[in-house]
Amino acid sequence: MNRKPDLAGLLPVLFSFFVMGFVDVVGVATSYVKADFALSDRIANLLPMMVFLWFAVGSLPAGMLMGRIGRRRTVMVSAAVTFVAMLLPLVGYTFPVVLTAFALLGIGNTLLQVSLNPLLADVAGQSRTTSMLTLGQFVKAICSMAGPVLVGTAAGAWGDWRLVFPLYAAVTLLSWLWMSRLKVEETRSEAVGIRGVGALLADGRMLMLLSVIVVSVGFEIGLMTAVPKYLSACCSLPLDRAAVGCSLYYMARTAGAFGGAMILARVSPHRFLTGTVALALGALGLFMAASDATVLFAALFVLGLCCANVFAIAFSAALGALPGRADEVSALMIMGVAGGALLPPVMGVVADMSGQWASLFVPVGALLYLFAVSLRLKNNK
């Protein structure tokens, strides 16, 4: 199917990608929660685990729900869950309440990511899915970039970092209202079921693409969880300034997603993936070797540029391989976002045992794996 894209339909869908970016605030929020409750790294790093665990647990049920009520309505359910999550830290600020709020954020984001990508394909048309997915990731990256700045501003200028949550709640409500007015003819896909999703794992290439998403998300969330704490320890920066490192990373990611959309129109996605992951390894090595704040920030910026398109490349390749099973493919690939729950706890244990610098070897291992898989994907097109 090759529909002409409808701008009025694209705008509310793309705006929902902005809401999708709320999940990335967990990286910088972990540092503030750790300071507020005097937590160890291994306990504080439970926060991202509470968010991203739901992508493993909830992606298949989200796909089944989507099959029952449709893609647009599932996006609206996700916005309702996210809205409640954004209000909880304002009602009562205890560590269990914060864990609950971020668990709800993870549930809402799981529903959103499973349903929004196929909905975008319905609105944009199959032939434009890859470019529109890249544009959606660009919009998400704008939110991810703004998050640490908003949290730092709330903490510094407004006196309480939690004041970012009412703003997020208002944006989520606007997204729900806008999506409620969307009219779109949704394509029918095979019903999402355990057997169907499990059968996809028998495809070696699909399994590799899933692993790329698992490891890339784990790398990014783990790194963003460590960056404010590492910069504070390495350069004696206050937490609100150290959090700027996360914003620089996401700023570069935003630029990288925008530039990647143009480059990928001319360059093989697998070749592009191999080159950018190799550059990312060099940038992370520089980040670990440097002690000057300017060099550290520059290395983070390069890392963001290099890692901007990994998710979109893997997800688009999976959807393109089996377009008739888009809902099942989407549910499986979004399960991979649970990778964000894997690396931060490991990094927290390493940090408590050997320090923040030693914990960065976990993201190094993730990049090495992505480089090895990119070579296999390039050689087995």
N, C-alpha and C positions, 0 to 999 in steps of 0.2 A: 504494500500500500504506500502511495506517495502523495500525501496531501499537501496542499499549499498552506504554509504556516499562517496562523491567525494571530496578529499582534495582540489583540484584545484577550485572546486565550493564553498566549505565552506569558504575558506580564504577571498575572497572579501565580502561575506555576513557577516562574523564575523568582518571584518574591518569596515563595515557600523555601527556595534554596537558601535564602538569607536566614530564615528561621532554623534551617538545618545546621547552620553554622554556630548556633548557640551552644552545641555540645562541646565545642572546642574550648569554651571558657573554663572547663574543668581543669585544664593544665595550670593556669595561673591561679585559679581558685584554691587548688590544693595547697599552694604555698601560704595563702592567707589563712585557711582553715588550720593548717599546721601551727602557725604562729598564734592564732586565737585560742586554741585549746592545748597548746604545748605538747604536741604529739610527736612521736618518733616518725621517721620516714616510712617505715613499713606500715604503720597504722594510717598515716596521712594518705599514702598511696592506695588505700582501699577506695578512696573517692572515685578515681577514674575506673577502678574495677567495677564499682557499683553501677556506673554509667554503661560501660561497654559490654559487661556480661550479658545484658539483655539482648544484644544483637545475636548472640548464639542461641539464647533460650527463646527469644520472641520472634525471630524472622519467619520461621515456618508458620506459627499461628497467625502472624500478620498477613502472610500470603494467603492463608485460608480465609481470613476475614475479608481481605480484598476481593477474593473470588465471590464472596457472598454479597457484599454491599457495594462493590465497585471501587475503582482507584480514587476518584475524587472524594468520595465520602470517607475513605480510609485516611486521606490526607487531612480531612476536617477533624476526624477523631484524634489524630495525632496532635493537632493544634490544641484541642481541648485538654488533653493530658499534659502537654507542655505548659499551658496556661496555669494549671493547678500547681505544677512543679515550681514555677517561678514565684508563686505566692507563699509557699511554705516557709522559706527562710525568714520571711518578714513576720510570720505568725509567732514562731518560737525559734530562737537560735541556740540549738544544742547540737552536738555532733550526731546523735541518732536522727534528728530532724533533717540535718544537712544530707546525711546518707540517703534518707528517704526521698528528699527532693531531687537529688541527682539520679537516684534509681528511676523515678518517674520521668525525669528528663531523658534517660536512656530508653525507656519504654516508648515515649512519644517519638523520639528520634528514630527508633527502629521502625515503627509504623510509617513514619514519613519517608524514610529512605527506601523501604520496600515498595511503596506505592507511587512515590513521586517520579522516579525514573521512568517506569512504563507509562505514566500519565503524560510525561513530557514527550515521549515518542508518539502518543496519540495526537497531541496538539501540534507537534512540529512535523510529523511525517517521518516514515522509516528512513528515507535517504538522508535526512538531516539530523538524525539522532545523535551521531558522534559529535558534530559541531555544537549542537544544542546542549549536550551533556557537559561538554567543555565549558560552554558559557555558563551553565548552571553551577559548575564548580568554581568558576570565576566569581559569581555572586556570593556563593558560600564563603569563599576566601576573603571577600570584603568584610563579611561579618566576623570571621575568625581574626582578621587583622584588627578590627575595631575593638574586639572584646577586651584584650589586655589594657588598651588605652582607656576604655570606659571604666574598667575595674580600678585602674590606677588613679583616674580622675575622681571616682567616687570615694576612694580611700583618702586621697590627698586633699582635694578641694571641698568635698562634701562631708568628710569625716567618717564615712562608713562604706566599705566596699560593697556591702549588700544592697546599697541603693541602686545598683545596676539591675536588680531583678524586677522592680516595677517597670522600668523601661522595656525590658525583654517581654514582660507580660503584655504591655500595651501593643508592641509590635506583633506578638503572637495573635492577639485578638483581632488586629487589623487584617492579618493574613487569613484568619478563619472567615471573616466577613467577606473578603474579596473572593476567596475560593468558593464561598456559598453561591456566588453569582455566576460562576463559570459554567458555560454550556459546552459540552464536548461529547462526541460520539466515541465511546470507548470500544476498542477492538476486543474481540473475544480471544482468550488464550486458554490453553489447557488448564484445568483445575489444579491448584497447588496441593500436593499430597506428599506424604513422607516417602512413598515409593518413588514418585517422580523425581523429587529432589535428590534422593539417595542414588537413583540411577545415573544422575548427572555426574556423580563422583566417580563412576566407572570410566568416564572419559578422562584420560590422562591430561589432555590439554586444559580441560575445564578445571581439573584439580590444581594444576599449576597456576592458573589465573586466580583461583580462590586463594592460594597461598600467597600470591603477590599482594592481595588486598589485606589478608591477615597480618602479614609482616610489615607492610608499609604503614598501616594505621597504628600498629603497635609501636613502630619506630617513632612516628610523629608524636603520639600522645606521651610516650615515655620521655622523649626529648623535651617536650614542652613542660612536662611536670618537673624535670630536673633543672631546666635553664634558669629560672629565677633563683632557686636555691644555690646553684653552682656559681652564678655571677655574684650573688651576695657574698659567698664565701671566698671566691677567687679575687674579686676586685673591691671588696668592702663597700658594695653599693647598697643603699636602702632598697627595700623590697619593691616599692612602687617604681623605682628607676630600673631595677633589675628586670622587672616584668616587661620593660620596653623591648628586651631581647625577643620575647614571644611575638610582639607586634611587628618587629622587623622581619621575623621569619614569615609571618602571615602576609605582610606587605609584599615580600618577594614572591610568595606563593600566588598572590593575586596577579602580580605582573607576569609570573611564569605561566599561569593558566591562560591569560589573555594572549601572550606571545605564542604559547604552545598551540593554540587553536589555528594560528596562521602557519606555523612551522609544520604541523602535522598534516597540513594539506599538501605538502611537498615532500615530506620525508617519511620513510617507513616507521610506523609506531614502535616496532621492536628495536630497530636501529637507534631510534631516538631514546628509548628507554635505557638501552645499554650505555649510551654515551652520558646521559644525565646522571645515572646512578654512579658511574665511575667518577664523575666530577664531584658528586655528593660525598663520596668517600674521601676525596682529597680535602674538601671543605671541612668535614668533621675531624679529620686528622689535624688540620690547622687550628680548629677550635680547641682541641684538647692540648695542643702544644703551646698555645699563646697564653699570655697573662695580661696583655694590654687590653683594656675595655674596647677600644676602637677596633682592634683586630678581631676580637671575639664577636662584636656586633656585625662586622663585615662578613665573617665566616658564616654566621647564622643567616645573613641575607642570601649568600650564595647557596646555602643549603635549601632555603625556601624556594629559590628559583629552580633548583635541580629536582626537587621532589614534587613540584606542582602538578604534574600530569600523570603520575603513576596510577592513581586510582582510576581516573577517566580512561586511560589506555586499557587497563585490565577489564574494567566494567564494559566498555564499548566492544572489546574483542569477544567477551562472553556473550553479550546480547546479539552481536553479529553472527556468531557461530550457530545459534539456535533461535532465530527470530520468532518462530512459531511457539516457542515455550518461554516467552519473555517473562511471564509472572514467576515461573519456577526458577529461571535463571536469576532473576532479580532477588528472589528470596534467598537463594543459595549465596550469591555474591555479598549480599548485605549481612549474612551470617559472619562473613569474614571481617566485618568491622569490629567484631568481638576481640580482634587482635589488640584493641586498645585496653582490654582488661588483662592482657598477659604480661606485657613487658614492664609496666610501672611497678607492680608488686615485686618482680624480680629485681628491678633497679633499687627499690626501697630496701630490700634485704642487703644488697651489695653495699648501698650507701651507709647503712647502719654499721656494717662490718668493716668497710674499708674506705669510706668517704665518697663524696659526690663525684670526684674525678674518676674513680674506679667504676662507678655505675655507668659511665658513658661507654664502656666497652660493650654493654648490651646493645645499644643502638648500632655500634660498629658491626657487631655480628649480624644484625638485621640487614644492614646495607650489603654486606658481603653475600648474604643469601640472595638478596634481590638481584645482585649483579650476576650471580651464577645462573639463576632462573632466567634472567633476560637473555643470556647467551643461548640457553636451551630453546627458548621461545623463538629467537631469531633464526635458529638453525632448523626448526621444525614448524615452519609456517603452514 
